[in-house]
């Protein structure tokens, strides 16, 4: 059966049990009676034109391309504090650790050309939307299941190997990387820091490490943050496992796509979606 953009957004919320659309997700050009969709991690002006030329009813992206989800993305970053405090980080320390990320995202959103891609979709009169946090939450839950299934005395290497068996990660050309620590280290307490808008950088990882967490999982991190963490914790048994950005995003997006197809929406995947399906 044909779906509307509103119904598609609701399916994403139902998958994770949420009532409200997160700030990083939105309908840029609404549509009804949608039967086909081009779906990808990053779908911008060229992909919108491709979808229009090939006759798709909908362009469905993961990352926020513009509009409110780009400009007003920062509220999603409150998840950074929520995740840290759940692992025993004092709220004041957690807020301090996340403050730089929040400020950076606010500045980036304010300076972005938030009309660029949505205006192309409007010009071509093709429905256009993005769904970010809910698929990431599906991916976070998958990572947590992997951690929970390991023995109490598991090593970091065993965790990395188990993550590598997730089809999306196994098929990707990127590998699970241990950016801090050694494979033989005890896994210990694990913080899955995904579905919080973006990675937490060195500040968030440090807040975890200083408050009893042994292993932090990110899906991506910059080289500068990696260097900072190795300088500070390189002689300890702390660990940072990085799963790979696009492979990790594909985990939740693939589950979302499966749900959409179960409701009758025909989805073709590009730009990272479809890995491991």
Secondary structure, DSSP 8 states (H G I E B T S, - for coil): --B-HHHHHHHHHHHHT-SS--TT-EEEE--SSB-EEEEESS--HHHHHHHHHHT-SEEEESS--SHHHHHTGGGGGHHHHHHHHHTT--HHHHHHHHHHHHHHHHHHHHHS-TTHHHHHHHHHT-EEEE--HHHHHHHHHHHHHHHHTS-TT-BHHHHHHHHTTSHHHHHSSS--EEEES-TTSB--SEEE--SSSS--HHHHHHHHHTTT--EEEES---HHHHHHHHHHHTTSS-EEEE--HHHHHHHHHHHHHHHHHHTT-EEEEETTTTTT-
